[in-house]
Amino acid sequence: MSYIVGPTLGWLQSSLRLSAHACKLPLATSMVQALGVGVVLATGVAALALSGRMYGRQGIEWQDRSWRFLEYKPQNGIDQWSASGALVGGVLGGVKEGLR
């Protein structure tokens, strides 16, 4: 669900903030910036939602839930690919900035 909420929040934030600077940026740059903001906002919302859902639960329930996530192999594969992609994107972005 957060993969939908994040880009939507980022798009809303960028479209409501149509400054002169934002209008001058290329579409791809604006989209990447909006998606980045959306990911940060969605992560915060998801953390608050999880905390609200698990409020008042015992530590063993938190440990059980985290163990289930850690042992779910398809999700582990997605997480590894996501982390690898983020690392490659960060390195390439840093290299591109260094060339300017």
N, CA, C and O atoms as a GROMACS GRO file, in nm:
protein
  400
    1MET      N    1   0.081  -0.119   0.000
    1MET     CA    2   0.000   0.000   0.000
    1MET      C    3   0.086   0.126   0.000
    1MET      O    4   0.050   0.225  -0.063
    2SER      N    5   0.200   0.123   0.070
    2SER     CA    6   0.283   0.244   0.075
    2SER      C    7   0.346   0.274  -0.060
    2SER      O    8   0.387   0.388  -0.084
    3TYR      N    9   0.356   0.175  -0.149
    3TYR     CA   10   0.409   0.202  -0.282
    3TYR      C   11   0.313   0.286  -0.364
    3TYR      O   12   0.353   0.342  -0.466
    4ILE      N   13   0.188   0.295  -0.323
    4ILE     CA   14   0.090   0.383  -0.388
    4ILE      C   15   0.083   0.516  -0.315
    4ILE      O   16   0.074   0.621  -0.378
    5VAL      N   17   0.085   0.511  -0.183
    5VAL     CA   18   0.070   0.632  -0.102
    5VAL      C   19   0.188   0.726  -0.122
    5VAL      O   20   0.169   0.847  -0.133
    6GLY      N   21   0.309   0.674  -0.125
    6GLY     CA   22   0.428   0.757  -0.137
    6GLY      C   23   0.430   0.844  -0.261
    6GLY      O   24   0.441   0.966  -0.250
    7PRO      N   25   0.420   0.784  -0.380
    7PRO     CA   26   0.419   0.868  -0.500
    7PRO      C   27   0.301   0.964  -0.504
    7PRO      O   28   0.314   1.076  -0.555
    8THR      N   29   0.187   0.922  -0.452
    8THR     CA   30   0.071   1.011  -0.451
    8THR      C   31   0.096   1.132  -0.363
    8THR      O   32   0.067   1.245  -0.403
    9LEU      N   33   0.150   1.110  -0.244
    9LEU     CA   34   0.182   1.222  -0.155
    9LEU      C   35   0.287   1.313  -0.217
    9LEU      O   36   0.277   1.436  -0.208
   10GLY      N   37   0.388   1.255  -0.279
   10GLY     CA   38   0.491   1.335  -0.344
   10GLY      C   39   0.436   1.417  -0.459
   10GLY      O   40   0.472   1.534  -0.475
   11TRP      N   41   0.350   1.358  -0.538
   11TRP     CA   42   0.288   1.430  -0.650
   11TRP      C   43   0.201   1.544  -0.599
   11TRP      O   44   0.206   1.654  -0.653
   12LEU      N   45   0.122   1.518  -0.495
   12LEU     CA   46   0.038   1.623  -0.438
   12LEU      C   47   0.124   1.737  -0.383
   12LEU      O   48   0.093   1.854  -0.405
   13GLN      N   49   0.229   1.702  -0.313
   13GLN     CA   50   0.316   1.805  -0.256
   13GLN      C   51   0.379   1.890  -0.365
   13GLN      O   52   0.386   2.012  -0.352
   14SER      N   53   0.424   1.827  -0.471
   14SER     CA   54   0.490   1.904  -0.577
   14SER      C   55   0.390   1.984  -0.660
   14SER      O   56   0.422   2.094  -0.704
   15SER      N   57   0.271   1.932  -0.680
   15SER     CA   58   0.173   2.005  -0.761
   15SER      C   59   0.113   2.122  -0.683
   15SER      O   60   0.072   2.221  -0.743
   16LEU      N   61   0.107   2.111  -0.552
   16LEU     CA   62   0.056   2.222  -0.471
   16LEU      C   63   0.161   2.331  -0.452
   16LEU      O   64   0.127   2.444  -0.416
   17ARG      N   65   0.284   2.299  -0.477
   17ARG     CA   66   0.396   2.390  -0.455
   17ARG      C   67   0.454   2.435  -0.588
   17ARG      O   68   0.576   2.438  -0.604
   18LEU      N   69   0.372   2.469  -0.682
   18LEU     CA   70   0.419   2.504  -0.816
   18LEU      C   71   0.485   2.642  -0.814
   18LEU      O   72   0.424   2.742  -0.853
   19SER      N   73   0.607   2.646  -0.771
   19SER     CA   74   0.682   2.771  -0.768
   19SER      C   75   0.746   2.794  -0.905
   19SER      O   76   0.742   2.706  -0.992
   20ALA      N   77   0.803   2.911  -0.922
   20ALA     CA   78   0.870   2.941  -1.049
   20ALA      C   79   0.988   2.846  -1.071
   20ALA      O   80   1.015   2.806  -1.184
   21HIS      N   81   1.056   2.811  -0.963
   21HIS     CA   82   1.170   2.718  -0.975
   21HIS      C   83   1.124   2.580  -1.018
   21HIS      O   84   1.188   2.516  -1.102
   22ALA      N   85   1.013   2.532  -0.960
   22ALA     CA   86   0.963   2.399  -0.993
   22ALA      C   87   0.916   2.391  -1.137
   22ALA      O   88   0.930   2.287  -1.201
   23CYS      N   89   0.861   2.499  -1.188
   23CYS     CA   90   0.813   2.499  -1.327
   23CYS      C   91   0.928   2.497  -1.427
   23CYS      O   92   0.910   2.451  -1.540
   24LYS      N   93   1.046   2.544  -1.387
   24LYS     CA   94   1.160   2.548  -1.478
   24LYS      C   95   1.233   2.414  -1.486
   24LYS      O   96   1.310   2.391  -1.580
   25LEU      N   97   1.209   2.326  -1.390
   25LEU     CA   98   1.278   2.197  -1.390
   25LEU      C   99   1.223   2.105  -1.498
   25LEU      O  100   1.104   2.112  -1.530
   26PRO      N  101   1.307   2.020  -1.555
   26PRO     CA  102   1.257   1.920  -1.650
   26PRO      C  103   1.159   1.824  -1.582
   26PRO      O  104   1.164   1.806  -1.460
   27LEU      N  105   1.072   1.764  -1.661
   27LEU     CA  106   0.970   1.675  -1.607
   27LEU      C  107   1.031   1.559  -1.528
   27LEU      O  108   0.983   1.526  -1.420
   28ALA      N  109   1.136   1.498  -1.581
   28ALA     CA  110   1.198   1.384  -1.512
   28ALA      C  111   1.253   1.426  -1.376
   28ALA      O  112   1.238   1.353  -1.278
   29THR      N  113   1.315   1.542  -1.369
   29THR     CA  114   1.369   1.590  -1.242
   29THR      C  115   1.258   1.616  -1.143
   29THR      O  116   1.268   1.581  -1.026
   30SER      N  117   1.151   1.679  -1.190
   30SER     CA  118   1.037   1.707  -1.102
   30SER      C  119   0.974   1.578  -1.050
   30SER      O  120   0.937   1.569  -0.933
   31MET      N  121   0.964   1.478  -1.138
   31MET     CA  122   0.904   1.351  -1.096
   31MET      C  123   0.991   1.280  -0.993
   31MET      O  124   0.940   1.228  -0.894
   32VAL      N  125   1.121   1.276  -1.015
   32VAL     CA  126   1.211   1.210  -0.920
   32VAL      C  127   1.207   1.282  -0.786
   32VAL      O  128   1.206   1.218  -0.681
   33GLN      N  129   1.205   1.414  -0.790
   33GLN     CA  130   1.199   1.491  -0.666
   33GLN      C  131   1.068   1.465  -0.593
   33GLN      O  132   1.068   1.446  -0.471
   34ALA      N  133   0.958   1.463  -0.666
   34ALA     CA  134   0.827   1.437  -0.604
   34ALA      C  135   0.820   1.296  -0.546
   34ALA      O  136   0.766   1.276  -0.438
   35LEU      N  137   0.874   1.199  -0.618
   35LEU     CA  138   0.874   1.061  -0.567
   35LEU      C  139   0.961   1.047  -0.443
   35LEU      O  140   0.927   0.973  -0.351
   36GLY      N  141   1.073   1.117  -0.441
   36GLY     CA  142   1.158   1.113  -0.323
   36GLY      C  143   1.088   1.169  -0.200
   36GLY      O  144   1.096   1.112  -0.092
   37VAL      N  145   1.020   1.281  -0.218
   37VAL     CA  146   0.944   1.340  -0.108
   37VAL      C  147   0.833   1.245  -0.065
   37VAL      O  148   0.807   1.228   0.054
   38GLY      N  149   0.768   1.183  -0.163
   38GLY     CA  150   0.661   1.089  -0.132
   38GLY      C  151   0.708   0.968  -0.055
   38GLY      O  152   0.639   0.921   0.036
   39VAL      N  153   0.825   0.918  -0.089
   39VAL     CA  154   0.880   0.802  -0.017
   39VAL      C  155   0.907   0.838   0.128
   39VAL      O  156   0.877   0.761   0.219
   40VAL      N  157   0.964   0.955   0.150
   40VAL     CA  158   0.992   0.998   0.288
   40VAL      C  159   0.862   1.015   0.366
   40VAL      O  160   0.852   0.969   0.480
   41LEU      N  161   0.763   1.080   0.305
   41LEU     CA  162   0.634   1.099   0.373
   41LEU      C  163   0.566   0.965   0.400
   41LEU      O  164   0.512   0.944   0.509
   42ALA      N  165   0.566   0.876   0.304
   42ALA     CA  166   0.500   0.746   0.322
   42ALA      C  167   0.570   0.662   0.428
   42ALA      O  168   0.505   0.589   0.503
   43THR      N  169   0.702   0.673   0.436
   43THR     CA  170   0.774   0.601   0.541
   43THR      C  171   0.733   0.650   0.679
   43THR      O  172   0.712   0.571   0.770
   44GLY      N  173   0.720   0.780   0.692
   44GLY     CA  174   0.675   0.837   0.819
   44GLY      C  175   0.534   0.795   0.854
   44GLY      O  176   0.505   0.760   0.969
   45VAL      N  177   0.444   0.798   0.756
   45VAL     CA  178   0.305   0.757   0.779
   45VAL      C  179   0.299   0.609   0.814
   45VAL      O  180   0.224   0.570   0.904
   46ALA      N  181   0.376   0.527   0.745
   46ALA     CA  182   0.376   0.383   0.774
   46ALA      C  183   0.431   0.355   0.914
   46ALA      O  184   0.380   0.267   0.984
   47ALA      N  185   0.533   0.429   0.955
   47ALA     CA  186   0.588   0.410   1.090
   47ALA      C  187   0.486   0.447   1.196
   47ALA      O  188   0.471   0.378   1.296
   48LEU      N  189   0.415   0.558   1.174
   48LEU     CA  190   0.310   0.598   1.268
   48LEU      C  191   0.195   0.497   1.271
   48LEU      O  192   0.142   0.465   1.377
   49ALA      N  193   0.157   0.447   1.153
   49ALA     CA  194   0.048   0.350   1.147
   49ALA      C  195   0.086   0.219   1.217
   49ALA      O  196   0.005   0.161   1.288
   50LEU      N  197   0.208   0.174   1.197
   50LEU     CA  198   0.254   0.052   1.264
   50LEU      C  199   0.258   0.070   1.415
   50LEU      O  200   0.217  -0.017   1.491
   51SER      N  201   0.309   0.184   1.457
   51SER     CA  202   0.313   0.211   1.601
   51SER      C  203   0.173   0.216   1.660
   51SER      O  204   0.150   0.165   1.770
   52GLY      N  205   0.080   0.276   1.588
   52GLY     CA  206  -0.058   0.280   1.635
   52GLY      C  207  -0.121   0.142   1.639
   52GLY      O  208  -0.195   0.110   1.732
   53ARG      N  209  -0.092   0.062   1.540
   53ARG     CA  210  -0.149  -0.074   1.534
   53ARG      C  211  -0.095  -0.163   1.646
   53ARG      O  212  -0.168  -0.244   1.702
   54MET      N  213   0.032  -0.147   1.677
   54MET     CA  214   0.096  -0.234   1.776
   54MET      C  215   0.101  -0.172   1.916
   54MET      O  216   0.160  -0.230   2.006
   55TYR      N  217   0.039  -0.055   1.934
   55TYR     CA  218   0.041   0.011   2.065
   55TYR      C  219  -0.023  -0.079   2.170
   55TYR      O  220  -0.131  -0.134   2.150
   56GLY      N  221   0.045  -0.094   2.280
   56GLY     CA  222  -0.008  -0.174   2.391
   56GLY      C  223   0.020  -0.323   2.379
   56GLY      O  224  -0.016  -0.399   2.468
   57ARG      N  225   0.083  -0.364   2.272
   57ARG     CA  226   0.115  -0.507   2.256
   57ARG      C  227   0.241  -0.541   2.333
   57ARG      O  228   0.323  -0.454   2.363
   58GLN      N  229   0.255  -0.666   2.364
   58GLN     CA  230   0.374  -0.711   2.437
   58GLN      C  231   0.492  -0.725   2.341
   58GLN      O  232   0.475  -0.734   2.220
   59GLY      N  233   0.610  -0.727   2.400
   59GLY     CA  234   0.732  -0.739   2.319
   59GLY      C  235   0.735  -0.864   2.235
   59GLY      O  236   0.789  -0.863   2.124
   60ILE      N  237   0.679  -0.972   2.286
   60ILE     CA  238   0.681  -1.098   2.211
   60ILE      C  239   0.599  -1.087   2.083
   60ILE      O  240   0.630  -1.152   1.983
   61GLU      N  241   0.494  -1.006   2.085
   61GLU     CA  242   0.414  -0.988   1.964
   61GLU      C  243   0.491  -0.910   1.859
   61GLU      O  244   0.481  -0.940   1.740
   62TRP      N  245   0.568  -0.810   1.902
   62TRP     CA  246   0.654  -0.737   1.809
   62TRP      C  247   0.760  -0.832   1.750
   62TRP      O  248   0.786  -0.829   1.630
   63GLN      N  249   0.819  -0.914   1.835
   63GLN     CA  250   0.922  -1.006   1.788
   63GLN      C  251   0.864  -1.110   1.693
   63GLN      O  252   0.928  -1.146   1.594
   64ASP      N  253   0.743  -1.157   1.720
   64ASP     CA  254   0.678  -1.254   1.632
   64ASP      C  255   0.653  -1.193   1.495
   64ASP      O  256   0.678  -1.256   1.392
   65ARG      N  257   0.603  -1.071   1.493
   65ARG     CA  258   0.574  -1.004   1.366
   65ARG      C  259   0.702  -0.980   1.287
   65ARG      O  260   0.705  -1.004   1.166
   66SER      N  261   0.807  -0.935   1.353
   66SER     CA  262   0.932  -0.910   1.281
   66SER      C  263   0.994  -1.040   1.232
   66SER      O  264   1.052  -1.044   1.123
   67TRP      N  265   0.984  -1.148   1.311
   67TRP     CA  266   1.038  -1.276   1.268
   67TRP      C  267   0.965  -1.325   1.143
   67TRP      O  268   1.028  -1.379   1.052
   68ARG      N  269   0.834  -1.307   1.140
   68ARG     CA  270   0.758  -1.350   1.021
   68ARG      C  271   0.803  -1.274   0.897
   68ARG      O  272   0.814  -1.333   0.790
   69PHE      N  273   0.828  -1.145   0.911
   69PHE     CA  274   0.876  -1.068   0.796
   69PHE      C  275   1.015  -1.112   0.754
   69PHE      O  276   1.043  -1.124   0.634
   70LEU      N  277   1.102  -1.137   0.850
   70LEU     CA  278   1.239  -1.176   0.818
   70LEU      C  279   1.247  -1.314   0.754
   70LEU      O  280   1.338  -1.340   0.676
   71GLU      N  281   1.154  -1.402   0.786
   71GLU     CA  282   1.157  -1.538   0.732
   71GLU      C  283   1.077  -1.554   0.603
   71GLU      O  284   1.074  -1.662   0.546
   72TYR      N  285   1.013  -1.448   0.556
   72TYR     CA  286   0.933  -1.455   0.434
   72TYR      C  287   1.025  -1.429   0.315
   72TYR      O  288   1.060  -1.314   0.286
   73LYS      N  289   1.064  -1.537   0.246
   73LYS     CA  290   1.168  -1.530   0.143
   73LYS      C  291   1.137  -1.436   0.027
   73LYS      O  292   1.226  -1.361  -0.015
   74PRO      N  293   1.014  -1.435  -0.028
   74PRO     CA  294   0.989  -1.341  -0.138
   74PRO      C  295   1.010  -1.195  -0.098
   74PRO      O  296   1.063  -1.117  -0.177
   75GLN      N  297   0.971  -1.159   0.023
   75GLN     CA  298   0.992  -1.021   0.068
   75GLN      C  299   1.140  -0.991   0.087
   75GLN      O  300   1.185  -0.880   0.059
   76ASN      N  301   1.216  -1.089   0.133
   76ASN     CA  302   1.360  -1.070   0.148
   76ASN      C  303   1.425  -1.042   0.014
   76ASN      O  304   1.514  -0.958   0.004
   77GLY      N  305   1.381  -1.113  -0.090
   77GLY     CA  306   1.435  -1.089  -0.224
   77GLY      C  307   1.405  -0.949  -0.273
   77GLY      O  308   1.491  -0.883  -0.330
   78ILE      N  309   1.283  -0.905  -0.251
   78ILE     CA  310   1.244  -0.769  -0.292
   78ILE      C  311   1.326  -0.666  -0.215
   78ILE      O  312   1.373  -0.568  -0.273
   79ASP      N  313   1.343  -0.688  -0.085
   79ASP     CA  314   1.420  -0.595  -0.004
   79ASP      C  315   1.565  -0.586  -0.050
   79ASP      O  316   1.623  -0.477  -0.055
   80GLN      N  317   1.624  -0.700  -0.085
   80GLN     CA  318   1.763  -0.699  -0.130
   80GLN      C  319   1.777  -0.626  -0.264
   80GLN      O  320   1.872  -0.549  -0.282
   81TRP      N  321   1.685  -0.650  -0.357
   81TRP     CA  322   1.689  -0.580  -0.485
   81TRP      C  323   1.665  -0.431  -0.466
   81TRP      O  324   1.729  -0.349  -0.533
   82SER      N  325   1.575  -0.395  -0.376
   82SER     CA  326   1.547  -0.253  -0.350
   82SER      C  327   1.670  -0.183  -0.292
   82SER      O  328   1.705  -0.073  -0.334
   83ALA      N  329   1.734  -0.247  -0.196
   83ALA     CA  330   1.853  -0.188  -0.134
   83ALA      C  331   1.966  -0.176  -0.237
   83ALA      O  332   2.037  -0.076  -0.239
   84SER      N  333   1.982  -0.277  -0.320
   84SER     CA  334   2.086  -0.272  -0.423
   84SER      C  335   2.058  -0.160  -0.522
   84SER      O  336   2.148  -0.086  -0.560
   85GLY      N  337   1.934  -0.148  -0.564
   85GLY     CA  338   1.896  -0.041  -0.657
   85GLY      C  339   1.916   0.096  -0.598
   85GLY      O  340   1.961   0.188  -0.666
   86ALA      N  341   1.882   0.112  -0.470
   86ALA     CA  342   1.902   0.241  -0.404
   86ALA      C  343   2.050   0.275  -0.394
   86ALA      O  344   2.089   0.390  -0.412
   87LEU      N  345   2.132   0.176  -0.365
   87LEU     CA  346   2.276   0.198  -0.356
   87LEU      C  347   2.333   0.239  -0.492
   87LEU      O  348   2.410   0.335  -0.501
   88VAL      N  349   2.296   0.167  -0.596
   88VAL     CA  350   2.345   0.200  -0.731
   88VAL      C  351   2.297   0.339  -0.772
   88VAL      O  352   2.375   0.417  -0.827
   89GLY      N  353   2.170   0.370  -0.745
   89GLY     CA  354   2.118   0.502  -0.778
   89GLY      C  355   2.189   0.613  -0.703
   89GLY      O  356   2.219   0.718  -0.760
   90GLY      N  357   2.218   0.589  -0.576
   90GLY     CA  358   2.290   0.689  -0.497
   90GLY      C  359   2.431   0.712  -0.548
   90GLY      O  360   2.477   0.825  -0.555
   91VAL      N  361   2.499   0.603  -0.582
   91VAL     CA  362   2.635   0.615  -0.634
   91VAL      C  363   2.635   0.688  -0.768
   91VAL      O  364   2.715   0.778  -0.791
   92LEU      N  365   2.544   0.649  -0.857
   92LEU     CA  366   2.538   0.715  -0.988
   92LEU      C  367   2.499   0.862  -0.975
   92LEU      O  368   2.551   0.947  -1.047
   93GLY      N  369   2.409   0.892  -0.883
   93GLY     CA  370   2.372   1.031  -0.860
   93GLY      C  371   2.488   1.112  -0.805
   93GLY      O  372   2.508   1.227  -0.844
   94GLY      N  373   2.565   1.051  -0.716
   94GLY     CA  374   2.683   1.119  -0.663
   94GLY      C  375   2.790   1.140  -0.768
   94GLY      O  376   2.854   1.245  -0.771
   95VAL      N  377   2.809   1.041  -0.854
   95VAL     CA  378   2.907   1.054  -0.961
   95VAL      C  379   2.864   1.164  -1.058
   95VAL      O  380   2.947   1.243  -1.103
   96LYS      N  381   2.736   1.169  -1.089
   96LYS     CA  382   2.686   1.271  -1.182
   96LYS      C  383   2.706   1.410  -1.123
   96LYS      O  384   2.744   1.503  -1.194
   97GLU      N  385   2.679   1.426  -0.993
   97GLU     CA  386   2.698   1.555  -0.928
   97GLU      C  387   2.846   1.593  -0.927
   97GLU      O  388   2.880   1.711  -0.940
   98GLY      N  389   2.933   1.495  -0.911
   98GLY     CA  390   3.076   1.522  -0.908
   98GLY      C  391   3.130   1.566  -1.044
   98GLY      O  392   3.232   1.634  -1.050
   99LEU      N  393   3.063   1.530  -1.152
   99LEU     CA  394   3.108   1.565  -1.286
   99LEU      C  395   3.069   1.707  -1.324
   99LEU      O  396   3.122   1.761  -1.421
  100ARG      N  397   2.979   1.768  -1.251
  100ARG     CA  398   2.934   1.905  -1.287
  100ARG      C  399   3.034   2.009  -1.247
  100ARG      O  400   3.012   2.127  -1.270
   0.00000   0.00000   0.00000
